[in-house]
Amino acid sequence: MHPLEALKINPFILAPMAGITDHAFRHLMRKLGSSVVVTELVSANGIEYTSERTFKLMSFDESQRPIGIQLFGEDPEVLGRAAQVVQEKGADFVDLNFGCPVPKVVKKGAGSAMLKDPVQFEKVLTAVKKAVEIPVTIKIRTGWDANTRNAVEICKIAENCGMTWVAIHGRTRAQGYSGFADWDFITDVKSKVNIPLIGNGDIHTSEQAVQRLRNSGCDGVMIGRGSLKNPLIFKEALKLFQESSAYPVQTKWDPSVEAISSYGDIIRELHLCLEKYAEPHIIPLQLKKFAAWFSSGFPGASQFRKNIFQTQEKEAILSESLNFFEKLSWQNQADTSQEGFLMGGHG
Ligand SMILES: Cc1cc2nc3c(=O)[nH]c(=O)nc-3n(C[C@H](O)[C@H](O)[C@H](O)COP(=O)(O)O)c2cc1C
């Protein structure tokens, strides 16, 4: 399915997160209602040097479609060739990262640094668009810093270059992950551009997801960290959205998503996904990491986290987690959205 078609049916998308949205987690989140998924950022130079690690980051299977592979780099030709590799791998779309604030990346002019150089930005988009037939999407920040929030200009260039959508994280590069995503700014950008716009930043609940979508007028919203505290956020948001009379309902609620409805089920499913897709040596750590995040705000979470981080055996982590999550009552998750959480990343 074309990613834009998927967005029209379901406007809630999992945000790419390096080290998190791997093969296993993408599979789980597609199953739990994210309309499309995108890999973490992949180096175009790494593809050029056929790095084995880079190629692993690009692996996916049919269950994840529509799937985009996200590239970063600074050289239009290298990015164009990397996009061709993405197309050969059978991805549904190429996503380009212009949001990464990490010094190692911006020093070379890649990631969010490209927002400072609209001429180079246009060259990159033109080269990538010319190189492939599959759709090309981009992910940006509002601008480099408070004085140069040029997202409207960037979106207009993206539209002229034939991009399929722009996803915008509502912070500047200078902000990193501090402060709040500026949804008034996102709303303003949406009102001034024609290209489909996906808003992103600080969505913690399904209610917020639907409100942000409605108030900003965006064509979709992307949720990153919120899905780590509530992995059911896509499922809940889609249901709320479809039940909301303010929106035309384009599809019926997908009952296969309904099947997974408790954290216990999610932990079991996550475990299966990790067994299937992750390298054996990282399974215990991944299981601990996700279980710890999912436990946020539940009574006894800090003791639970201590217990699993002292445990090395996969089976013991699984049973400890099931023991914790199966006793939980849904309603008992406290709001922890004001606590700093994963304040660093590549977009
Ligand atoms: C740990 C981490 C890794 C990230 N990696 C990427 C990435 O590879 N590519 C990207 O475009 N954005 C990346 N991001 C940014 C997210 O996609 C998103 O824009 C940001 O977290 C704000 O959304 P949220 O508040 O819903 O998490 C990352 C964020 C985090 C926290």
The ligand as a Tripos MOL2 file, in Angstrom:
@<TRIPOS>MOLECULE
LIG
   31    33     1     0     0
SMALL
NO_CHARGES

@<TRIPOS>ATOM
      1 C1         16.1460    7.3080   21.6060 C.3       1 LIG1
      2 C2         15.6620    8.0670   20.4140 C.ar      1 LIG1
      3 C3         16.1300    7.7560   19.1510 C.ar      1 LIG1
      4 C4         15.6830    8.4810   18.0290 C.ar      1 LIG1
      5 N1         16.1290    8.1220   16.7840 N.ar      1 LIG1
      6 C5         15.6130    8.7500   15.6760 C.ar      1 LIG1
      7 C6         15.9700    8.3250   14.3530 C.ar      1 LIG1
      8 O1         16.7340    7.3840   14.1510 O.2       1 LIG1
      9 N2         15.4330    9.0180   13.3080 N.ar      1 LIG1
     10 C7         14.5710   10.0830   13.4840 C.ar      1 LIG1
     11 O2         14.1160   10.6720   12.5130 O.2       1 LIG1
     12 N3         14.2220   10.4750   14.7170 N.ar      1 LIG1
     13 C8         14.6950    9.8360   15.8000 C.ar      1 LIG1
     14 N4         14.2790   10.2070   17.0580 N.ar      1 LIG1
     15 C9         13.2970   11.3100   17.2060 C.3       1 LIG1
     16 C10        11.8600   10.7770   17.2630 C.3       1 LIG1
     17 O3         11.4980   10.2020   16.0300 O.3       1 LIG1
     18 C11        10.8720   11.9090   17.5920 C.3       1 LIG1
     19 O4         10.9760   12.8950   16.6040 O.3       1 LIG1
     20 C12        11.1410   12.5500   18.9570 C.3       1 LIG1
     21 O5         11.4000   11.5740   19.9470 O.3       1 LIG1
     22 C13         9.9380   13.4020   19.4080 C.3       1 LIG1
     23 O6          8.7590   12.6400   19.4480 O.3       1 LIG1
     24 P1          8.1740   11.9850   20.8050 P.3       1 LIG1
     25 O7          8.0520   13.0930   21.8080 O.co2     1 LIG1
     26 O8          6.8610   11.4050   20.3950 O.co2     1 LIG1
     27 O9          9.1690   10.9580   21.2590 O.co2     1 LIG1
     28 C14        14.7410    9.5270   18.1820 C.ar      1 LIG1
     29 C15        14.2690    9.8220   19.4640 C.ar      1 LIG1
     30 C16        14.7000    9.1090   20.5720 C.ar      1 LIG1
     31 C17        14.1500    9.4550   21.9390 C.3       1 LIG1
@<TRIPOS>BOND
     1     1     2 1
     2     2     3 ar
     3     2    30 ar
     4     3     4 ar
     5     4     5 ar
     6     4    28 ar
     7     5     6 ar
     8     6     7 ar
     9     6    13 1
    10     7     8 2
    11     7     9 ar
    12     9    10 ar
    13    10    11 2
    14    10    12 ar
    15    12    13 ar
    16    13    14 ar
    17    14    15 1
    18    14    28 ar
    19    15    16 1
    20    16    17 1
    21    16    18 1
    22    18    19 1
    23    18    20 1
    24    20    21 1
    25    20    22 1
    26    22    23 1
    27    23    24 1
    28    24    25 2
    29    24    26 1
    30    24    27 1
    31    28    29 ar
    32    29    30 ar
    33    30    31 1
@<TRIPOS>SUBSTRUCTURE
     1 LIG1         1 GROUP 0 **** ****
